[in-house]
């Protein structure tokens, strides 16, 4: 059987007695996902004559440049492991049919081992079209299927509709040849090469943000004697860049909606479509600004301002105890992950990198505090709270009237 589990494509195999087959996958279950933090599901499964299982469904953002979902086809060996002879070596093929939501609903395997996938391709503010794709046994597109394996943009319906609306043009449907309005985009083998290239760009895009963070960390480390100023500049730059992205998205969104909208109803639909298509941009802007704010707080605590020096002095008994300092940082991270204000905080690799940077920041601030207040560990951890309570409860002495 096939379906989804925790937003991942899932296949399960049961024995004759109805229990999960322990020889298949992990305790009878196999999970497949391009990115476990994003949504994917299997809608149908077909068995080949050699015992291999073919799953078909959808995966969110598997093909670089696609907006929402792409068709996903996976092939498993009889023991549940991925068939490395299928697709690009990982046992999975992803197809972007240029719709915002492409998904497979059914799959079948013919006697020659070719895989036929049926589903739909849906465009925001557009129609949902039925699609049928045939793959060769190795997962590549079958160029002998349908229109000779050629990807075609068919403008014929649009041209005919235009002729029906303009009287001077007349009835184009009866006068146009069958292939009129069709533009050949690429051959099937070219599409496969383009998919591999976009997959490479997608992989690079996933690691470039972390490379940027690594370069920023190296810049701070190299700038000996000016590390605080360097970090402050990076933090302010991140905040400005994040806010600028959010502002430009709003301004451009209003311009795009006003330019495309014709009625009040279409305005709301176009605005919803814009919000969906630019949601990742908003998420990136918020993440950038948020990380800048956190870094700026650290710069303030380590700074030479009166409030920063006072904060280190008051919090020294707490910071001196590693279990309190690192425990507070861990609690802060867990709250962020539980809250999930951005999609980045639902990505395991981002949370890991953020946790490492947060730990290094706590280590540096704790080292600085201990150097300034070496006896802070001898004070009780409750000392800052007692001082705070005392400062709030104390009142200035009453003035004595002159004799």
C-alpha positions in Angstrom: 0.0 0.0 0.0 1.1 3.6 -0.5 0.2 6.9 1.1 1.9 9.5 3.3 3.4 9.6 6.8 4.6 12.8 8.5 4.5 14.6 5.1 6.6 11.9 3.4 5.8 9.5 0.7 5.2 6.1 2.4 4.9 2.5 1.3 4.1 -0.4 3.5 4.0 -4.2 2.9 1.9 -6.6 4.9 2.1 -10.3 5.3 -0.8 -12.8 4.7 -1.7 -12.5 8.4 -2.2 -8.7 8.1 1.0 -7.7 10.0 3.8 -5.6 8.6 6.4 -7.5 6.8 9.7 -7.0 8.7 11.8 -8.0 5.6 10.5 -4.9 3.8 12.1 -1.5 4.5 12.2 -0.6 8.2 9.8 -2.9 10.1 7.6 -3.1 7.0 7.6 0.6 6.1 9.6 2.8 3.7 9.5 6.6 3.7 10.7 8.7 0.7 11.1 12.5 0.5 13.1 15.0 -1.3 12.9 17.2 1.8 11.4 15.7 5.0 10.3 19.2 6.1 8.1 19.7 3.1 4.9 17.9 2.1 4.8 14.8 -0.1 2.5 11.9 -0.6 2.1 8.7 -2.7 -1.3 8.4 -4.4 -0.9 5.0 -6.1 1.4 2.0 -6.4 2.0 -0.6 -9.0 4.0 -3.9 -8.9 6.3 -5.0 -11.7 6.8 -8.5 -12.8 10.2 -8.7 -11.1 8.6 -7.7 -7.7 9.7 -4.1 -7.7 7.2 -1.5 -6.6 6.5 1.8 -8.4 5.0 4.7 -6.4 3.5 7.8 -7.9 2.4 11.0 -6.1 3.6 14.5 -5.5 6.4 16.3 -3.8 6.6 20.0 -2.8 9.3 22.0 -4.6 11.3 19.0 -5.7 12.2 20.6 -9.1 14.1 24.0 -8.8 11.9 26.8 -10.2 8.6 25.1 -9.6 6.1 26.9 -7.5 4.3 24.3 -5.5 4.0 20.5 -6.2 5.8 18.3 -8.8 5.0 14.8 -9.9 7.1 12.2 -8.0 7.7 8.6 -9.2 9.8 6.3 -7.1 10.8 2.6 -7.6 11.6 0.3 -4.8 13.4 -3.1 -4.8 11.5 -6.1 -3.3 13.2 -5.5 0.0 12.1 -1.8 0.1 15.4 -0.2 -0.8 15.5 2.4 -3.5 16.2 1.1 -7.0 19.4 3.0 -8.0 19.0 2.0 -11.7 15.9 4.3 -11.8 16.1 8.0 -12.2 19.3 9.9 -11.3 20.6 7.1 -9.1 18.4 7.8 -6.1 15.4 5.8 -7.3 13.1 8.8 -7.7 12.1 10.9 -10.7 10.5 14.4 -10.3 8.5 16.0 -13.1 7.6 19.7 -13.3 4.9 20.2 -16.0 4.9 24.0 -15.5 1.8 24.0 -13.3 1.7 25.4 -9.8 0.5 22.0 -8.7 1.4 18.9 -10.7 0.5 15.6 -9.1 0.1 11.9 -10.1 -3.1 10.1 -9.3 -2.5 6.7 -10.8 0.3 4.6 -12.1 0.6 1.4 -14.1 3.4 -0.7 -15.6 3.0 -2.3 -19.0 4.5 -5.6 -20.2 7.6 -3.9 -21.5 8.4 -2.4 -18.1 7.4 1.2 -19.1 5.7 3.2 -16.5 2.5 5.1 -17.3 1.5 7.9 -14.9 -1.8 9.8 -15.0 -2.6 12.9 -13.0 -3.3 16.6 -13.3 -1.5 19.9 -13.8 -3.1 22.9 -12.1 -2.3 26.6 -12.6 -3.2 29.3 -10.1 -6.1 31.3 -11.5 -6.3 28.8 -14.3 -7.7 25.4 -15.3 -6.8 21.9 -14.1 -5.6 19.8 -17.1 -5.4 16.0 -17.2 -1.9 14.7 -18.0 -0.5 11.3 -18.9 3.3 10.7 -18.9 5.1 7.5 -19.9 8.6 6.7 -18.6 11.1 4.1 -19.8 12.3 1.4 -17.4 15.2 3.6 -16.4 13.0 6.6 -15.5 13.6 8.8 -18.5 10.8 10.2 -20.6 9.6 7.9 -23.4 10.1 9.9 -26.6 7.9 7.5 -28.6 4.8 8.3 -26.4 2.2 11.0 -27.4 3.7 13.9 -29.4 7.0 12.2 -30.2 8.4 13.2 -26.8 8.2 16.9 -27.6 7.2 19.4 -25.0 4.7 21.7 -26.7 3.1 25.0 -25.7 -0.3 24.8 -27.4 -1.7 28.3 -28.1 -4.4 27.1 -30.5 -7.3 27.3 -28.0 -6.3 30.8 -27.1 -6.1 31.9 -30.7 -9.5 30.4 -31.5 -11.0 32.1 -28.4 -9.6 35.4 -29.6 -11.1 35.0 -33.0 -14.5 34.2 -31.5 -14.4 37.5 -29.5 -13.3 39.7 -32.4 -15.9 39.8 -35.1 -13.5 41.1 -37.8 -11.3 38.1 -37.4 -14.0 35.5 -37.9 -14.2 31.8 -37.0 -10.6 30.8 -36.8 -11.4 27.3 -35.6 -12.5 26.2 -39.0 -9.7 27.9 -40.9 -6.6 27.2 -38.9 -4.6 24.0 -39.5 -4.4 21.5 -36.7 -0.9 22.4 -35.7 -1.4 26.2 -35.7 -0.5 28.0 -32.5 1.8 25.2 -31.3 5.3 26.2 -30.2 8.0 23.5 -29.8 9.9 24.2 -26.6 12.3 21.3 -26.3 12.8 17.6 -27.0 12.3 15.0 -24.3 16.0 14.3 -24.0 16.7 18.0 -23.6 14.0 18.2 -20.9 15.9 15.5 -19.0 19.1 17.4 -19.2 17.4 20.6 -18.1 16.0 18.8 -15.1 19.4 17.6 -14.1 20.8 21.1 -14.4 18.0 22.6 -12.3 18.5 19.9 -9.7 22.1 20.9 -9.5 21.1 24.5 -9.0 18.6 23.5 -6.4 21.3 21.7 -4.5 23.6 24.6 -4.7 20.8 26.9 -3.6 20.3 24.9 -0.4 23.9 25.3 0.7 24.6 28.8 -0.4 22.9 30.4 2.7 25.1 28.3 5.0 28.2 29.3 2.9 27.2 32.9 3.5 27.0 32.4 7.2 30.4 30.6 7.2 32.0 33.6 5.3 30.4 36.0 7.8 31.8 34.0 10.8 35.2 34.0 9.2 35.1 37.7 8.7 34.3 38.3 12.3 37.0 35.9 13.4 39.7 37.5 11.2 38.8 41.0 12.3 40.8 40.8 15.5 40.4 44.0 17.5 37.4 45.0 15.5 35.2 41.9 15.8 32.4 43.7 17.7 32.2 46.4 15.1 32.3 43.9 12.3 29.5 41.8 13.8 27.5 45.0 14.5 27.8 45.9 10.8 26.7 42.5 9.7 23.8 42.5 12.0 22.5 45.9 10.9 23.0 44.9 7.3 21.0 41.7 7.7 18.2 43.7 9.4 18.1 46.3 6.6 18.2 43.7 3.9 15.4 41.6 5.5 13.2 44.7 5.9 14.0 45.9 2.4 12.9 42.5 1.0 9.6 42.7 2.9 9.0 46.3 1.8 9.8 45.6 -1.9 7.6 42.5 -1.8 4.6 44.6 -0.5 5.2 47.5 -2.9 5.7 45.3 -6.0 2.7 43.2 -4.9 0.4 46.2 -4.9 1.7 47.2 -8.3 1.3 43.7 -9.8 -2.2 43.3 -8.3 -3.3 46.8 -9.5 -1.9 46.1 -13.0 -3.6 42.7 -13.4 -6.9 43.1 -11.6 -10.0 44.0 -13.4 -12.7 43.5 -10.8 -13.0 43.3 -7.1 -13.3 39.5 -7.3 -10.2 39.2 -9.5 -8.3 41.5 -7.2 -8.6 39.2 -4.2 -7.7 36.2 -6.3 -4.6 37.8 -7.8 -3.5 39.0 -4.3 -3.9 35.5 -2.9 -1.9 34.1 -5.8 0.9 36.7 -5.3 1.0 35.9 -1.5 1.4 32.2 -2.3 4.0 32.6 -4.9 6.1 35.0 -2.8 5.7 33.3 0.6 9.3 31.9 0.5 10.6 35.5 -0.2 8.7 36.7 2.9 10.1 33.8 4.9 13.7 34.6 3.8 13.3 38.3 4.7 11.9 37.5 8.2 14.6 35.0 8.9 17.4 37.5 7.8 15.9 40.3 9.9 15.4 38.0 12.9 19.0 36.7 12.9 20.2 40.3 12.6 18.2 41.3 15.7 19.6 38.3 17.7 23.2 39.2 16.7 22.6 42.9 17.5 21.5 41.9 21.0 24.7 39.9 21.5 26.7 42.9 20.3 24.9 45.2 22.8 25.6 42.8 25.7 29.3 42.6 24.7 29.6 46.4 24.1 31.1 49.2 26.1 27.9 51.1 26.6 26.8 51.8 30.1 23.8 49.5 29.8 25.9 46.7 28.3 28.5 46.9 31.1 25.7 47.0 33.7 24.0 44.0 32.1 27.2 41.9 32.3 27.7 42.9 35.9 24.2 42.1 36.9 23.9 38.8 35.0 27.5 37.5 35.8 26.3 35.1 38.6 23.9 33.5 36.1 26.3 33.5 33.1 29.1 32.0 35.2 27.1 28.8 35.6 27.3 26.9 32.3 24.2 24.9 32.9 22.2 28.1 33.3 23.8 29.9 30.3 23.6 27.0 27.8 20.2 25.9 29.3 18.7 29.3 28.6 20.1 29.2 25.0 18.7 25.7 24.5 15.3 26.8 25.8 15.3 29.8 23.5 16.0 27.6 20.6 13.3 25.1 21.5 10.8 27.9 21.8 11.7 29.2 18.4 11.4 25.7 16.8 8.1 25.0 18.6 6.7 28.4 17.5 8.1 28.2 14.0 7.7 31.8 12.8 9.6 30.9 9.6 9.8 27.8 7.5 13.6 27.8 8.0 13.1 26.8 11.6 11.4 23.6 10.4 14.5 22.6 8.4 16.8 20.3 10.3 20.0 21.6 8.7 19.1 25.3 9.5 18.2 24.5 13.1 21.6 22.6 13.4 23.6 25.5 12.0 21.7 28.1 14.1 22.2 26.0 17.2 26.0 25.9 16.6 26.2 29.6 16.0 24.1 30.3 19.2 26.3 28.0 21.2 29.4 29.8 20.0 27.9 33.1 20.8 27.0 32.0 24.4 30.6 30.7 24.7 32.1 34.0 23.7 29.8 36.1 25.9 30.3 33.8 28.8 34.1 34.0 28.4 34.0 37.8 28.3 31.8 38.0 31.4 34.0 35.7 33.4 37.1 37.6 32.5 35.5 40.8 33.8 34.0 39.2 36.9 36.1 36.2 37.9 34.4 35.9 41.3 30.9 35.8 39.9 30.7 32.0 40.3 31.0 32.4 44.1 27.9 34.5 44.2 24.5 32.8 44.5 22.6 32.4 41.3 19.7 34.3 42.9 21.8 37.4 43.5 20.6 39.3 40.4 17.0 38.8 41.4 17.6 40.0 45.0 19.3 43.1 43.7 16.4 43.7 41.3 13.9 43.3 44.0 15.9 45.5 46.4 16.1 48.3 43.8 12.4 48.2 43.2 11.5 48.1 46.9 13.9 50.9 48.0 12.7 54.5 48.1 14.8 57.6 48.4 15.3 58.9 51.9 12.9 61.6 53.1 14.3 65.1 53.2 14.8 66.6 56.6 13.3 70.1 56.9 15.7 72.9 57.9 15.8 73.7 61.6 
